[in-house]
Amino acid sequence: MSKILLTITFLIISNTFMTLAWYGNLKLQEMKLLSPKTPIIFIILLSWGIALMEYSFLIPANRIGSDINGGPFSLVQLKVIQEVISCLVFAIVASVLFKGETLAWNHIVAFACLALAVYFVFMK
């Protein structure tokens, strides 16, 4: 598997875990598996456990993808790619898990601007 594909795959997996770490507790509350009165320390520890999985993919993605280690991307390119993937993963998770959330035209325009950011960060 190429370093580009492996880096992007790991970033997608990483951002899926991170999105679940940040917003999963809200879905669990919506499903009545957690109460609004659940102690915040429990929610934080649960999120940290999920975030550990996020880091288990993010760190290798950055190491494999970084030109410092012979990868194809500069640090800035890695960060911009990660942010775009993060927003795309969030949009998918929000649309699938949170049925009341919808993407409006301005969200699509914002994603287009992010795509332009990727274009510009890779310009020579």
Steps between C-alpha positions, in 0.01 A plus 500: 500500500644839410593748769241745365215250519610363838531851646155604377341173614649538848386864513144397411497232771660739748248775434210257526612407851558865591155604379349220707710604800374859472136443408424136579393584853222716357373207293518270802298755695249525215469119504442515878816298566643796690310745714548878490592449867784257418809639674716699262812315617346175371428665163857635485654161581276330244603756239868458589467127447361559153761770433773247582388310192509827305862556598582139414430589137588871493858463617587228244323701228716803575819293523430312176380808312758754616783592266718509813475119498511458123127540449333701226357792703636809673369577849271772362363265235436231762313747719280630220421146383414403858268800542313426177463135596385607847224718355390233253491231768306735729246573225447128438476410869265792573277409206491128587488505881315825560195486274398859583825639361491593134753650267395836361636689199738703716652180639564379145664834415718469811611152391580638155720763667681222685553319172652823367728506804630156401554624145695803619712312753619267223570779249863536400 
